[in-house]
Amino acid sequence: MIVALRGDTGDTANYLEAFKATQDFPWDPLSYYGSFSMEWSFGVLSWLINALSLPSPVLFFVFSFATFYFLSLASTRLGLSLGAIAPYYLGTFFLAQQFLQIRQGLAMGLAFSLLPLVVSRRKGLTPGLCLFATSMVHIVSCLTLVTGWMLSFMQPKPTRRSLTLWSLALVALTVLLARAVMTLDVVSAVGRLADYAADGQYNQELQILAPPNIRAALLIALMLFAVTPRLQDSRAFVALVGMYAVHVGMRFGFYDFAILSGRLSTALSFGEVFILPLLVREHVRNRWLRGFLSGGYLLTHAVATYQVQVPTLIDDYFTPL
Protein backbone atom coordinates (compact mmCIF):
# COMPACT_ATOMS: atom_id res chain seq x y z
CA MET A 1 0.00 0.00 0.00
CA ILE A 2 2.88 2.37 0.75
CA VAL A 3 4.30 1.82 -2.72
CA ALA A 4 0.89 2.12 -4.38
CA LEU A 5 0.08 5.51 -2.86
CA ARG A 6 3.33 7.19 -3.83
CA GLY A 7 3.54 10.58 -5.48
CA ASP A 8 5.90 11.82 -8.17
CA THR A 9 8.90 9.60 -7.38
CA GLY A 10 11.73 8.98 -9.82
CA ASP A 11 10.49 7.04 -12.83
CA THR A 12 6.79 7.44 -11.98
CA ALA A 13 6.11 9.81 -14.89
CA ASN A 14 7.64 7.35 -17.39
CA TYR A 15 5.58 4.46 -16.07
CA LEU A 16 2.39 6.52 -16.06
CA GLU A 17 2.97 7.62 -19.64
CA ALA A 18 3.33 4.02 -20.82
CA PHE A 19 0.44 2.87 -18.61
CA LYS A 20 -2.01 5.48 -19.94
CA ALA A 21 -0.93 4.85 -23.55
CA THR A 22 -1.52 1.09 -23.35
CA GLN A 23 -5.23 0.95 -24.11
CA ASP A 24 -5.06 -1.95 -26.59
CA PHE A 25 -3.57 -5.38 -26.02
CA PRO A 26 0.16 -5.28 -26.97
CA TRP A 27 0.32 -8.22 -29.36
CA ASP A 28 3.92 -7.56 -30.43
CA PRO A 29 6.42 -7.67 -27.50
CA LEU A 30 9.25 -6.25 -29.63
CA SER A 31 7.13 -3.39 -30.92
CA TYR A 32 6.01 -2.54 -27.38
CA TYR A 33 9.60 -2.50 -26.15
CA GLY A 34 10.58 -0.30 -29.08
CA SER A 35 7.83 2.18 -28.25
CA PHE A 36 8.25 2.43 -24.48
CA SER A 37 11.57 0.68 -23.66
CA MET A 38 9.56 -1.58 -21.36
CA GLU A 39 9.08 -5.33 -21.49
CA TRP A 40 5.90 -7.06 -22.60
CA SER A 41 4.69 -7.96 -19.11
CA PHE A 42 4.36 -4.28 -18.25
CA GLY A 43 2.23 -3.77 -21.35
CA VAL A 44 -0.03 -6.73 -20.61
CA LEU A 45 -0.57 -5.65 -17.01
CA SER A 46 -1.20 -2.04 -18.03
CA TRP A 47 -3.73 -3.15 -20.64
CA LEU A 48 -5.55 -5.34 -18.12
CA ILE A 49 -5.76 -2.63 -15.47
CA ASN A 50 -6.95 -0.09 -18.03
CA ALA A 51 -9.51 -2.57 -19.36
CA LEU A 52 -10.90 -2.88 -15.83
CA SER A 53 -10.98 0.94 -15.53
CA LEU A 54 -8.71 0.86 -12.49
CA PRO A 55 -6.34 3.72 -11.56
CA SER A 56 -2.55 3.78 -11.67
CA PRO A 57 -2.04 3.01 -7.94
CA VAL A 58 -3.35 -0.49 -8.72
CA LEU A 59 -0.47 -0.91 -11.18
CA PHE A 60 2.12 -0.05 -8.53
CA PHE A 61 0.33 -2.19 -5.94
CA VAL A 62 0.39 -5.25 -8.21
CA PHE A 63 4.09 -4.77 -8.98
CA SER A 64 4.95 -4.46 -5.29
CA PHE A 65 2.73 -7.34 -4.21
CA ALA A 66 4.13 -9.62 -6.93
CA THR A 67 7.69 -8.66 -5.97
CA PHE A 68 7.10 -9.70 -2.36
CA TYR A 69 5.36 -12.87 -3.50
CA PHE A 70 8.31 -13.99 -5.60
CA LEU A 71 10.73 -13.04 -2.83
CA SER A 72 8.72 -15.25 -0.49
CA LEU A 73 8.84 -18.09 -3.03
CA ALA A 74 12.60 -17.67 -3.48
CA SER A 75 13.10 -17.68 0.29
CA THR A 76 11.14 -20.89 0.71
CA ARG A 77 13.10 -22.66 -2.02
CA LEU A 78 16.34 -21.65 -0.32
CA GLY A 79 15.20 -22.84 3.10
CA LEU A 80 14.34 -19.42 4.51
CA SER A 81 11.21 -17.30 4.97
CA LEU A 82 10.13 -13.86 3.82
CA GLY A 83 10.50 -12.60 7.39
CA ALA A 84 14.07 -13.88 7.56
CA ILE A 85 15.21 -12.01 4.46
CA ALA A 86 13.06 -8.89 4.96
CA PRO A 87 15.64 -6.84 6.95
CA TYR A 88 18.33 -7.59 4.35
CA TYR A 89 16.02 -6.59 1.49
CA LEU A 90 14.22 -3.58 2.96
CA GLY A 91 17.44 -1.81 3.94
CA THR A 92 19.17 -2.17 0.59
CA PHE A 93 17.04 -2.89 -2.49
CA PHE A 94 13.48 -2.01 -1.46
CA LEU A 95 13.64 1.77 -1.85
CA ALA A 96 15.36 1.70 -5.24
CA GLN A 97 13.55 -1.26 -6.76
CA GLN A 98 9.98 -0.71 -5.61
CA PHE A 99 9.81 3.05 -6.00
CA LEU A 100 12.11 3.55 -8.98
CA GLN A 101 13.26 0.47 -10.92
CA ILE A 102 10.01 -1.44 -10.42
CA ARG A 103 10.43 -3.75 -13.43
CA GLN A 104 13.91 -4.75 -12.33
CA GLY A 105 12.70 -5.22 -8.77
CA LEU A 106 9.97 -7.62 -9.88
CA ALA A 107 12.39 -9.40 -12.22
CA MET A 108 14.90 -9.96 -9.41
CA GLY A 109 12.25 -11.58 -7.24
CA LEU A 110 11.12 -13.80 -10.11
CA ALA A 111 14.66 -14.70 -11.25
CA PHE A 112 15.86 -15.70 -7.78
CA SER A 113 12.69 -17.71 -7.19
CA LEU A 114 13.53 -19.67 -10.35
CA LEU A 115 17.29 -19.92 -9.72
CA PRO A 116 17.09 -23.06 -7.51
CA LEU A 117 15.15 -24.80 -10.30
CA VAL A 118 17.69 -23.75 -12.95
CA VAL A 119 20.63 -24.86 -10.79
CA SER A 120 19.12 -28.25 -9.95
CA ARG A 121 17.60 -28.95 -13.38
CA ARG A 122 20.47 -27.82 -15.56
CA LYS A 123 19.35 -29.72 -18.65
CA GLY A 124 16.05 -29.90 -20.47
CA LEU A 125 13.44 -27.21 -21.00
CA THR A 126 13.44 -25.77 -17.48
CA PRO A 127 16.35 -23.29 -17.86
CA GLY A 128 15.04 -22.01 -21.20
CA LEU A 129 11.47 -21.54 -19.97
CA CYS A 130 12.69 -19.74 -16.84
CA LEU A 131 14.88 -17.48 -18.93
CA PHE A 132 11.99 -16.62 -21.24
CA ALA A 133 9.69 -15.83 -18.31
CA THR A 134 12.14 -13.44 -16.65
CA SER A 135 13.06 -11.76 -19.96
CA MET A 136 9.42 -10.70 -20.31
CA VAL A 137 9.70 -8.82 -17.00
CA HIS A 138 13.13 -7.19 -17.33
CA ILE A 139 15.89 -8.14 -19.72
CA VAL A 140 18.65 -7.69 -17.12
CA SER A 141 17.28 -10.70 -15.18
CA CYS A 142 18.63 -12.90 -17.97
CA LEU A 143 22.09 -12.19 -16.55
CA THR A 144 20.96 -13.64 -13.22
CA LEU A 145 19.79 -16.97 -14.58
CA VAL A 146 22.48 -17.38 -17.24
CA THR A 147 25.27 -16.74 -14.72
CA GLY A 148 23.73 -19.09 -12.15
CA TRP A 149 23.21 -21.77 -14.80
CA MET A 150 26.81 -21.52 -16.05
CA LEU A 151 28.26 -21.60 -12.54
CA SER A 152 26.27 -24.75 -11.74
CA PHE A 153 28.47 -26.65 -14.20
CA MET A 154 31.76 -25.52 -12.66
CA GLN A 155 31.24 -25.65 -8.92
CA PRO A 156 34.26 -26.22 -6.64
CA LYS A 157 34.82 -29.03 -4.17
CA PRO A 158 32.83 -28.57 -0.94
CA THR A 159 35.74 -27.11 1.04
CA ARG A 160 36.33 -23.54 2.17
CA ARG A 161 39.71 -23.42 0.44
CA SER A 162 38.28 -24.55 -2.89
CA LEU A 163 35.33 -22.16 -2.63
CA THR A 164 37.67 -19.26 -1.81
CA LEU A 165 40.04 -19.95 -4.72
CA TRP A 166 37.08 -20.44 -7.06
CA SER A 167 35.50 -17.15 -5.99
CA LEU A 168 38.75 -15.20 -6.30
CA ALA A 169 39.27 -16.67 -9.77
CA LEU A 170 35.78 -15.52 -10.75
CA VAL A 171 36.52 -12.00 -9.49
CA ALA A 172 39.80 -11.83 -11.41
CA LEU A 173 38.37 -13.24 -14.66
CA THR A 174 35.40 -10.88 -14.51
CA VAL A 175 37.68 -7.86 -13.98
CA LEU A 176 39.80 -8.89 -16.98
CA LEU A 177 36.74 -9.44 -19.16
CA ALA A 178 35.22 -6.11 -18.10
CA ARG A 179 38.42 -4.22 -18.94
CA ALA A 180 38.56 -5.98 -22.31
CA VAL A 181 34.98 -4.89 -23.03
CA MET A 182 35.81 -1.28 -22.19
CA THR A 183 39.14 -1.31 -24.05
CA LEU A 184 37.64 -2.78 -27.22
CA ASP A 185 34.72 -0.33 -27.00
CA VAL A 186 32.14 -3.10 -27.21
CA VAL A 187 29.65 -0.81 -25.44
CA SER A 188 29.22 1.42 -28.50
CA ALA A 189 28.12 -1.60 -30.56
CA VAL A 190 25.16 -2.37 -28.26
CA GLY A 191 22.30 0.04 -28.90
CA ARG A 192 20.91 0.38 -25.39
CA LEU A 193 24.36 0.59 -23.77
CA ALA A 194 25.46 3.12 -26.37
CA ASP A 195 22.55 5.33 -25.29
CA TYR A 196 23.64 5.04 -21.67
CA ALA A 197 27.23 5.80 -22.65
CA ALA A 198 26.07 9.07 -24.23
CA ASP A 199 24.15 10.04 -21.09
CA GLY A 200 26.23 11.84 -18.48
CA GLN A 201 24.03 10.49 -15.69
CA TYR A 202 24.93 6.87 -16.45
CA ASN A 203 28.36 7.25 -18.06
CA GLN A 204 30.04 8.38 -14.86
CA GLU A 205 33.46 7.27 -13.73
CA LEU A 206 33.53 5.95 -10.20
CA GLN A 207 36.62 5.62 -8.04
CA ILE A 208 37.90 2.07 -7.80
CA LEU A 209 37.81 2.37 -4.02
CA ALA A 210 34.35 3.91 -3.92
CA PRO A 211 32.30 2.90 -0.84
CA PRO A 212 30.03 0.47 -2.77
CA ASN A 213 33.08 -1.34 -4.14
CA ILE A 214 34.69 -1.58 -0.71
CA ARG A 215 31.43 -2.86 0.76
CA ALA A 216 31.18 -5.53 -1.96
CA ALA A 217 34.75 -6.69 -1.33
CA LEU A 218 34.18 -6.86 2.43
CA LEU A 219 30.96 -8.81 1.99
CA ILE A 220 32.51 -11.45 -0.29
CA ALA A 221 35.33 -11.83 2.24
CA LEU A 222 32.77 -12.27 5.02
CA MET A 223 30.83 -14.84 3.00
CA LEU A 224 33.93 -16.93 2.35
CA PHE A 225 35.07 -16.68 5.97
CA ALA A 226 31.66 -17.59 7.44
CA VAL A 227 30.65 -20.39 5.06
CA THR A 228 29.95 -23.75 6.73
CA PRO A 229 30.22 -27.32 5.40
CA ARG A 230 26.44 -27.65 5.33
CA LEU A 231 26.06 -24.58 3.12
CA GLN A 232 28.87 -25.73 0.85
CA ASP A 233 26.84 -28.85 0.10
CA SER A 234 24.04 -26.67 -1.29
CA ARG A 235 24.46 -26.21 -5.03
CA ALA A 236 22.16 -23.18 -4.96
CA PHE A 237 24.12 -21.48 -2.16
CA VAL A 238 27.45 -22.00 -3.93
CA ALA A 239 25.94 -20.57 -7.11
CA LEU A 240 24.79 -17.50 -5.16
CA VAL A 241 28.30 -16.94 -3.77
CA GLY A 242 29.78 -17.37 -7.25
CA MET A 243 27.32 -14.85 -8.66
CA TYR A 244 28.26 -12.40 -5.93
CA ALA A 245 31.93 -12.89 -6.80
CA VAL A 246 31.18 -12.09 -10.45
CA HIS A 247 29.35 -8.97 -9.25
CA VAL A 248 32.43 -7.88 -7.32
CA GLY A 249 34.50 -8.31 -10.47
CA MET A 250 32.00 -6.21 -12.44
CA ARG A 251 32.10 -3.45 -9.86
CA PHE A 252 35.86 -3.12 -10.08
CA GLY A 253 36.14 -3.91 -13.78
CA PHE A 254 33.52 -1.39 -14.90
CA TYR A 255 34.55 1.34 -12.47
CA ASP A 256 34.50 3.87 -15.33
CA PHE A 257 30.94 3.05 -16.47
CA ALA A 258 28.42 3.56 -13.67
CA ILE A 259 25.45 1.75 -15.25
CA LEU A 260 27.44 -1.48 -15.64
CA SER A 261 29.30 -1.18 -12.35
CA GLY A 262 26.13 -0.52 -10.41
CA ARG A 263 22.71 -1.25 -11.82
CA LEU A 264 23.67 -4.17 -14.08
CA SER A 265 25.73 -5.89 -11.40
CA THR A 266 22.67 -5.66 -9.12
CA ALA A 267 21.29 -8.61 -11.06
CA LEU A 268 23.97 -10.68 -9.31
CA SER A 269 24.55 -8.83 -6.04
CA PHE A 270 20.87 -9.28 -5.15
CA GLY A 271 21.92 -12.73 -3.92
CA GLU A 272 23.19 -11.14 -0.70
CA VAL A 273 19.56 -10.86 0.40
CA PHE A 274 19.58 -14.67 0.78
CA ILE A 275 23.25 -15.37 1.51
CA LEU A 276 23.49 -13.18 4.60
CA PRO A 277 20.45 -14.58 6.50
CA LEU A 278 21.63 -18.11 5.68
CA LEU A 279 25.04 -17.34 7.18
CA VAL A 280 23.52 -15.63 10.23
CA ARG A 281 21.26 -18.62 10.85
CA GLU A 282 24.26 -20.97 10.70
CA HIS A 283 26.27 -19.05 13.28
CA VAL A 284 23.67 -17.41 15.54
CA ARG A 285 21.31 -19.85 17.21
CA ASN A 286 19.57 -17.36 19.50
CA ARG A 287 16.49 -16.00 17.77
CA TRP A 288 16.56 -12.67 19.60
CA LEU A 289 20.20 -12.09 18.77
CA ARG A 290 19.47 -12.81 15.10
CA GLY A 291 16.69 -10.24 15.26
CA PHE A 292 19.02 -7.68 16.84
CA LEU A 293 21.68 -8.21 14.17
CA SER A 294 19.21 -8.05 11.29
CA GLY A 295 17.58 -4.94 12.79
CA GLY A 296 20.95 -3.20 13.03
CA TYR A 297 21.70 -4.18 9.42
CA LEU A 298 18.31 -2.83 8.31
CA LEU A 299 18.72 0.49 10.10
CA THR A 300 22.29 1.09 8.93
CA HIS A 301 21.62 0.28 5.30
CA ALA A 302 18.25 2.04 5.14
CA VAL A 303 19.87 5.30 6.27
CA ALA A 304 22.79 4.84 3.87
CA THR A 305 20.49 3.98 0.94
CA TYR A 306 18.32 7.02 1.56
CA GLN A 307 21.26 9.38 2.03
CA VAL A 308 23.33 8.15 -0.94
CA GLN A 309 21.05 6.53 -3.52
CA VAL A 310 17.65 8.22 -3.19
CA PRO A 311 18.09 11.38 -1.07
CA THR A 312 14.96 13.05 -2.48
CA LEU A 313 12.67 10.03 -2.30
CA ILE A 314 10.63 11.10 0.74
CA ASP A 315 10.03 14.61 -0.61
CA ASP A 316 9.11 13.17 -4.01
CA TYR A 317 6.78 10.66 -2.37
CA PHE A 318 4.59 13.46 -1.02
CA THR A 319 4.67 15.44 -4.27
CA PRO A 320 1.25 15.00 -5.93
CA LEU A 321 1.21 13.38 -9.35
C-alpha positions as CSV (number, residue, x, y, z in Angstrom):
1,M,0.0,0.0,0.0
2,I,2.9,2.4,0.8
3,V,4.3,1.8,-2.7
4,A,0.9,2.1,-4.4
5,L,0.1,5.5,-2.9
6,R,3.3,7.2,-3.8
7,G,3.5,10.6,-5.5
8,D,5.9,11.8,-8.2
9,T,8.9,9.6,-7.4
10,G,11.7,9.0,-9.8
11,D,10.5,7.0,-12.8
12,T,6.8,7.4,-12.0
13,A,6.1,9.8,-14.9
14,N,7.6,7.4,-17.4
15,Y,5.6,4.5,-16.1
16,L,2.4,6.5,-16.1
17,E,3.0,7.6,-19.6
18,A,3.3,4.0,-20.8
19,F,0.4,2.9,-18.6
20,K,-2.0,5.5,-19.9
21,A,-0.9,4.8,-23.6
22,T,-1.5,1.1,-23.4
23,Q,-5.2,0.9,-24.1
24,D,-5.1,-1.9,-26.6
25,F,-3.6,-5.4,-26.0
26,P,0.2,-5.3,-27.0
27,W,0.3,-8.2,-29.4
28,D,3.9,-7.6,-30.4
29,P,6.4,-7.7,-27.5
30,L,9.2,-6.2,-29.6
31,S,7.1,-3.4,-30.9
32,Y,6.0,-2.5,-27.4
33,Y,9.6,-2.5,-26.1
34,G,10.6,-0.3,-29.1
35,S,7.8,2.2,-28.3
36,F,8.2,2.4,-24.5
37,S,11.6,0.7,-23.7
38,M,9.6,-1.6,-21.4
39,E,9.1,-5.3,-21.5
40,W,5.9,-7.1,-22.6
41,S,4.7,-8.0,-19.1
42,F,4.4,-4.3,-18.2
43,G,2.2,-3.8,-21.4
44,V,0.0,-6.7,-20.6
45,L,-0.6,-5.7,-17.0
46,S,-1.2,-2.0,-18.0
47,W,-3.7,-3.1,-20.6
48,L,-5.5,-5.3,-18.1
49,I,-5.8,-2.6,-15.5
50,N,-6.9,-0.1,-18.0
51,A,-9.5,-2.6,-19.4
52,L,-10.9,-2.9,-15.8
53,S,-11.0,0.9,-15.5
54,L,-8.7,0.9,-12.5
55,P,-6.3,3.7,-11.6
56,S,-2.6,3.8,-11.7
57,P,-2.0,3.0,-7.9
58,V,-3.3,-0.5,-8.7
59,L,-0.5,-0.9,-11.2
60,F,2.1,0.0,-8.5
61,F,0.3,-2.2,-5.9
62,V,0.4,-5.2,-8.2
63,F,4.1,-4.8,-9.0
64,S,4.9,-4.5,-5.3
65,F,2.7,-7.3,-4.2
66,A,4.1,-9.6,-6.9
67,T,7.7,-8.7,-6.0
68,F,7.1,-9.7,-2.4
69,Y,5.4,-12.9,-3.5
70,F,8.3,-14.0,-5.6
71,L,10.7,-13.0,-2.8
72,S,8.7,-15.3,-0.5
73,L,8.8,-18.1,-3.0
74,A,12.6,-17.7,-3.5
75,S,13.1,-17.7,0.3
76,T,11.1,-20.9,0.7
77,R,13.1,-22.7,-2.0
78,L,16.3,-21.6,-0.3
79,G,15.2,-22.8,3.1
80,L,14.3,-19.4,4.5
81,S,11.2,-17.3,5.0
82,L,10.1,-13.9,3.8
83,G,10.5,-12.6,7.4
84,A,14.1,-13.9,7.6
85,I,15.2,-12.0,4.5
86,A,13.1,-8.9,5.0
87,P,15.6,-6.8,6.9
88,Y,18.3,-7.6,4.4
89,Y,16.0,-6.6,1.5
90,L,14.2,-3.6,3.0
91,G,17.4,-1.8,3.9
92,T,19.2,-2.2,0.6
93,F,17.0,-2.9,-2.5
94,F,13.5,-2.0,-1.5
95,L,13.6,1.8,-1.9
96,A,15.4,1.7,-5.2
97,Q,13.5,-1.3,-6.8
98,Q,10.0,-0.7,-5.6
99,F,9.8,3.0,-6.0
100,L,12.1,3.5,-9.0
101,Q,13.3,0.5,-10.9
102,I,10.0,-1.4,-10.4
103,R,10.4,-3.7,-13.4
104,Q,13.9,-4.8,-12.3
105,G,12.7,-5.2,-8.8
106,L,10.0,-7.6,-9.9
107,A,12.4,-9.4,-12.2
108,M,14.9,-10.0,-9.4
109,G,12.2,-11.6,-7.2
110,L,11.1,-13.8,-10.1
111,A,14.7,-14.7,-11.2
112,F,15.9,-15.7,-7.8
113,S,12.7,-17.7,-7.2
114,L,13.5,-19.7,-10.4
115,L,17.3,-19.9,-9.7
116,P,17.1,-23.1,-7.5
117,L,15.2,-24.8,-10.3
118,V,17.7,-23.7,-12.9
119,V,20.6,-24.9,-10.8
120,S,19.1,-28.2,-10.0
121,R,17.6,-29.0,-13.4
122,R,20.5,-27.8,-15.6
123,K,19.4,-29.7,-18.6
124,G,16.0,-29.9,-20.5
125,L,13.4,-27.2,-21.0
126,T,13.4,-25.8,-17.5
127,P,16.4,-23.3,-17.9
128,G,15.0,-22.0,-21.2
129,L,11.5,-21.5,-20.0
130,C,12.7,-19.7,-16.8
131,L,14.9,-17.5,-18.9
132,F,12.0,-16.6,-21.2
133,A,9.7,-15.8,-18.3
134,T,12.1,-13.4,-16.7
135,S,13.1,-11.8,-20.0
136,M,9.4,-10.7,-20.3
137,V,9.7,-8.8,-17.0
138,H,13.1,-7.2,-17.3
139,I,15.9,-8.1,-19.7
140,V,18.7,-7.7,-17.1
141,S,17.3,-10.7,-15.2
142,C,18.6,-12.9,-18.0
143,L,22.1,-12.2,-16.5
144,T,21.0,-13.6,-13.2
145,L,19.8,-17.0,-14.6
146,V,22.5,-17.4,-17.2
147,T,25.3,-16.7,-14.7
148,G,23.7,-19.1,-12.1
149,W,23.2,-21.8,-14.8
150,M,26.8,-21.5,-16.1
151,L,28.3,-21.6,-12.5
152,S,26.3,-24.7,-11.7
153,F,28.5,-26.7,-14.2
154,M,31.8,-25.5,-12.7
155,Q,31.2,-25.6,-8.9
156,P,34.3,-26.2,-6.6
157,K,34.8,-29.0,-4.2
158,P,32.8,-28.6,-0.9
159,T,35.7,-27.1,1.0
160,R,36.3,-23.5,2.2
161,R,39.7,-23.4,0.4
162,S,38.3,-24.5,-2.9
163,L,35.3,-22.2,-2.6
164,T,37.7,-19.3,-1.8
165,L,40.0,-19.9,-4.7
166,W,37.1,-20.4,-7.1
167,S,35.5,-17.1,-6.0
168,L,38.7,-15.2,-6.3
169,A,39.3,-16.7,-9.8
170,L,35.8,-15.5,-10.8
171,V,36.5,-12.0,-9.5
172,A,39.8,-11.8,-11.4
173,L,38.4,-13.2,-14.7
174,T,35.4,-10.9,-14.5
175,V,37.7,-7.9,-14.0
176,L,39.8,-8.9,-17.0
177,L,36.7,-9.4,-19.2
178,A,35.2,-6.1,-18.1
179,R,38.4,-4.2,-18.9
180,A,38.6,-6.0,-22.3
181,V,35.0,-4.9,-23.0
182,M,35.8,-1.3,-22.2
183,T,39.1,-1.3,-24.0
184,L,37.6,-2.8,-27.2
185,D,34.7,-0.3,-27.0
186,V,32.1,-3.1,-27.2
187,V,29.6,-0.8,-25.4
188,S,29.2,1.4,-28.5
189,A,28.1,-1.6,-30.6
190,V,25.2,-2.4,-28.3
191,G,22.3,0.0,-28.9
192,R,20.9,0.4,-25.4
193,L,24.4,0.6,-23.8
194,A,25.5,3.1,-26.4
195,D,22.5,5.3,-25.3
196,Y,23.6,5.0,-21.7
197,A,27.2,5.8,-22.7
198,A,26.1,9.1,-24.2
199,D,24.1,10.0,-21.1
200,G,26.2,11.8,-18.5
201,Q,24.0,10.5,-15.7
202,Y,24.9,6.9,-16.4
203,N,28.4,7.3,-18.1
204,Q,30.0,8.4,-14.9
205,E,33.5,7.3,-13.7
206,L,33.5,6.0,-10.2
207,Q,36.6,5.6,-8.0
208,I,37.9,2.1,-7.8
209,L,37.8,2.4,-4.0
210,A,34.4,3.9,-3.9
211,P,32.3,2.9,-0.8
212,P,30.0,0.5,-2.8
213,N,33.1,-1.3,-4.1
214,I,34.7,-1.6,-0.7
215,R,31.4,-2.9,0.8
216,A,31.2,-5.5,-2.0
217,A,34.8,-6.7,-1.3
218,L,34.2,-6.9,2.4
219,L,31.0,-8.8,2.0
220,I,32.5,-11.4,-0.3
221,A,35.3,-11.8,2.2
222,L,32.8,-12.3,5.0
223,M,30.8,-14.8,3.0
224,L,33.9,-16.9,2.3
225,F,35.1,-16.7,6.0
226,A,31.7,-17.6,7.4
227,V,30.6,-20.4,5.1
228,T,30.0,-23.7,6.7
229,P,30.2,-27.3,5.4
230,R,26.4,-27.6,5.3
231,L,26.1,-24.6,3.1
232,Q,28.9,-25.7,0.8
233,D,26.8,-28.8,0.1
234,S,24.0,-26.7,-1.3
235,R,24.5,-26.2,-5.0
236,A,22.2,-23.2,-5.0
237,F,24.1,-21.5,-2.2
238,V,27.5,-22.0,-3.9
239,A,25.9,-20.6,-7.1
240,L,24.8,-17.5,-5.2
241,V,28.3,-16.9,-3.8
242,G,29.8,-17.4,-7.2
243,M,27.3,-14.9,-8.7
244,Y,28.3,-12.4,-5.9
245,A,31.9,-12.9,-6.8
246,V,31.2,-12.1,-10.5
247,H,29.3,-9.0,-9.3
248,V,32.4,-7.9,-7.3
249,G,34.5,-8.3,-10.5
250,M,32.0,-6.2,-12.4
251,R,32.1,-3.4,-9.9
252,F,35.9,-3.1,-10.1
253,G,36.1,-3.9,-13.8
254,F,33.5,-1.4,-14.9
255,Y,34.5,1.3,-12.5
256,D,34.5,3.9,-15.3
257,F,30.9,3.1,-16.5
258,A,28.4,3.6,-13.7
259,I,25.5,1.8,-15.3
260,L,27.4,-1.5,-15.6
261,S,29.3,-1.2,-12.3
262,G,26.1,-0.5,-10.4
263,R,22.7,-1.2,-11.8
264,L,23.7,-4.2,-14.1
265,S,25.7,-5.9,-11.4
266,T,22.7,-5.7,-9.1
267,A,21.3,-8.6,-11.1
268,L,24.0,-10.7,-9.3
269,S,24.5,-8.8,-6.0
270,F,20.9,-9.3,-5.2
271,G,21.9,-12.7,-3.9
272,E,23.2,-11.1,-0.7
273,V,19.6,-10.9,0.4
274,F,19.6,-14.7,0.8
275,I,23.3,-15.4,1.5
276,L,23.5,-13.2,4.6
277,P,20.5,-14.6,6.5
278,L,21.6,-18.1,5.7
279,L,25.0,-17.3,7.2
280,V,23.5,-15.6,10.2
281,R,21.3,-18.6,10.9
282,E,24.3,-21.0,10.7
283,H,26.3,-19.1,13.3
284,V,23.7,-17.4,15.5
285,R,21.3,-19.8,17.2
286,N,19.6,-17.4,19.5
287,R,16.5,-16.0,17.8
288,W,16.6,-12.7,19.6
289,L,20.2,-12.1,18.8
290,R,19.5,-12.8,15.1
291,G,16.7,-10.2,15.3
292,F,19.0,-7.7,16.8
293,L,21.7,-8.2,14.2
294,S,19.2,-8.0,11.3
295,G,17.6,-4.9,12.8
296,G,21.0,-3.2,13.0
297,Y,21.7,-4.2,9.4
298,L,18.3,-2.8,8.3
299,L,18.7,0.5,10.1
300,T,22.3,1.1,8.9
301,H,21.6,0.3,5.3
302,A,18.2,2.0,5.1
303,V,19.9,5.3,6.3
304,A,22.8,4.8,3.9
305,T,20.5,4.0,0.9
306,Y,18.3,7.0,1.6
307,Q,21.3,9.4,2.0
308,V,23.3,8.2,-0.9
309,Q,21.0,6.5,-3.5
310,V,17.7,8.2,-3.2
311,P,18.1,11.4,-1.1
312,T,15.0,13.1,-2.5
313,L,12.7,10.0,-2.3
314,I,10.6,11.1,0.7
315,D,10.0,14.6,-0.6
316,D,9.1,13.2,-4.0
317,Y,6.8,10.7,-2.4
318,F,4.6,13.5,-1.0
319,T,4.7,15.4,-4.3
320,P,1.2,15.0,-5.9
321,L,1.2,13.4,-9.3
